[in-house]
């Protein structure tokens, strides 16, 4: 059997893009509409400023989200999913459903998001 590096496995590569404690949660908040930094920070109650900035930069660098700067005073910046980000959300939908089933099976409470 040929040996291959896990770095060339599409599933391994894909999971590297979304690995990080907050990335999937941030993506889930951007599904409905673009959000400003402060709105994302409010949704991710316990995330530090440094971590949120880092996670947003990584998601933007990976092409999952985009950052739009409006020429206004005061400046306004919104984050939204890119087409690749929307594709990722669609790919993760079955995993999300499985996660709900698994949490119910393990009797782990989870919030119902708006």
C-alpha positions as CSV (number, residue, x, y, z in Angstrom):
1,X,0.0,0.0,0.0
2,X,1.3,3.4,-0.9
3,X,2.0,5.9,1.9
4,X,0.7,9.4,1.7
5,X,1.0,12.4,4.0
6,X,-2.2,13.4,5.8
7,X,-1.4,16.9,4.5
8,X,-2.7,15.8,1.1
9,X,-5.9,14.3,2.4
10,X,-8.8,16.6,1.4
11,X,-10.7,15.9,4.7
12,X,-7.6,16.7,6.8
13,X,-7.0,19.9,4.8
14,X,-10.7,21.0,5.1
15,X,-10.6,20.4,8.9
16,X,-7.5,22.6,9.2
17,X,-9.5,25.5,7.7
18,X,-12.2,25.3,10.3
19,X,-10.1,24.1,13.3
20,X,-10.0,26.6,16.1
21,X,-12.3,26.9,19.0
22,X,-14.4,29.8,17.6
23,X,-14.2,29.4,13.8
24,X,-17.3,27.2,13.3
25,X,-19.3,29.4,15.8
26,X,-18.3,32.6,13.9
27,X,-19.3,31.0,10.6
28,X,-22.6,29.9,12.1
29,X,-23.3,33.5,13.2
30,X,-22.7,34.8,9.6
31,X,-25.1,32.4,7.9
32,X,-28.1,34.7,8.1
33,X,-26.5,38.1,7.4
34,X,-23.3,40.1,7.5
35,X,-22.2,41.3,10.9
36,X,-20.0,43.9,12.3
37,X,-17.1,43.1,14.6
38,X,-19.0,44.2,17.7
39,X,-22.0,42.0,16.8
40,X,-19.7,39.0,16.4
41,X,-18.0,39.8,19.7
42,X,-21.4,40.0,21.5
43,X,-22.4,36.6,20.0
44,X,-19.1,35.0,21.1
45,X,-19.6,36.1,24.7
46,X,-16.3,34.8,26.2
47,X,-13.9,35.3,23.3
48,X,-11.0,37.7,23.8
49,X,-10.4,40.6,21.4
50,X,-7.1,39.0,20.4
51,X,-8.7,35.6,19.6
52,X,-11.6,37.1,17.7
53,X,-9.3,39.2,15.6
54,X,-7.0,36.2,14.9
55,X,-9.9,33.9,14.0
56,X,-11.5,36.5,11.6
57,X,-8.1,37.1,9.9
58,X,-7.6,33.3,9.4
59,X,-11.1,32.8,8.0
60,X,-10.6,35.8,5.7
61,X,-7.1,34.5,4.6
62,X,-8.7,31.1,3.8
63,X,-11.4,32.7,1.7
64,X,-14.3,31.6,4.0
65,X,-15.3,35.2,5.0
66,X,-14.9,38.6,3.5
67,X,-14.3,41.9,5.2
68,X,-16.0,45.0,3.7
69,X,-14.9,48.4,4.7
70,X,-17.4,51.2,4.2
71,X,-16.1,54.7,3.6
72,X,-18.0,56.4,6.4
73,X,-17.3,58.3,9.5
74,X,-17.1,56.6,11.9
75,X,-15.7,53.7,9.9
76,X,-17.9,50.6,9.5
77,X,-16.6,47.1,8.7
78,X,-18.8,44.1,8.0
79,X,-17.9,40.4,7.8
80,X,-19.9,38.0,5.6
81,X,-19.5,34.6,4.1
82,X,-17.9,34.2,0.7
83,X,-19.3,31.7,-1.9
84,X,-16.7,29.2,-0.5
85,X,-18.0,30.0,3.0
86,X,-21.6,29.3,1.9
87,X,-20.4,26.0,0.3
88,X,-18.7,25.1,3.6
89,X,-22.0,25.8,5.5
90,X,-23.8,23.5,3.2
91,X,-21.1,20.8,3.6
92,X,-21.3,21.1,7.4
93,X,-25.1,20.9,7.6
94,X,-25.1,17.1,8.0
95,X,-22.4,17.3,10.7
96,X,-24.5,20.0,12.5
97,X,-27.5,17.7,12.4
98,X,-25.4,14.8,13.7
99,X,-24.1,17.1,16.5
100,X,-27.6,17.8,17.6
101,X,-28.5,14.1,17.7
102,X,-25.3,13.3,19.5
103,X,-25.8,16.0,22.1
104,X,-29.3,14.8,22.7
105,X,-28.0,11.2,23.0
106,X,-25.4,12.3,25.6
107,X,-28.1,14.5,27.3
108,X,-25.9,17.6,26.8
109,X,-28.1,20.8,26.8
110,X,-27.6,23.1,23.9
111,X,-29.2,26.5,23.2
112,X,-31.6,27.1,20.4
113,X,-30.2,30.0,18.4
114,X,-32.4,32.6,16.8
